[in-house]
Amino acid sequence: MNKIILAICTLLLFSYPASGGSLDALINKNVTRSTQSYQAATLSPTVQPATVAQCWIHIRSDRQQRLAREILETLMKHRYQRGTIEWKPIQKVDTGPQRSQLRYFKRQDQRQAQEIFEVLRALIPQIELSDESAKYENVDWIKSGHYELWL
């Protein structure tokens, strides 16, 4: 490691023009360029990558499996304002709401939930949009972009 640093310093010293400028200026210039290259190659800590929304589909009977797959195929063809949605595997559950619902859990997801709901309503006319944010807004383990489709 020390040999590499010594070699770099030697190259800098011998490649530095004898006329004009100081060694400090050259070092500062190289440090600035290196910093800019690093920042361009990595994300700034203030810029977070967009999270992919996720939707879980819940069914209560095996008879709903085909319907769930058809809905899933239709929904996967759509792109939404906030980007794509990762559709989780269909889950069979013992209990659920009496009517089909699309649930969202964070207030900031209302717009995307409405977009998904409009597509679903063409497939399931009696579906309801259920805002669960009052109960789950401050729950940390449920992130923005979490949706559940209950059939």
Buried (B, 14 or more C-beta within 10 A) or exposed (E): EEEEEEEEEEEEEEEEEEEEEEEEEBEEEEEEEEEEEEEEEEEEEEEEEEEEBBBBBBBBEEEBEEBBEEBBEEBEEEEBEBEEBEBBEBEEEEEBEEEBBBBBBBEEBBEBBBBBBEBBBEEBEEBBBBBBBEEBEEEEEBEBBBBBBBB
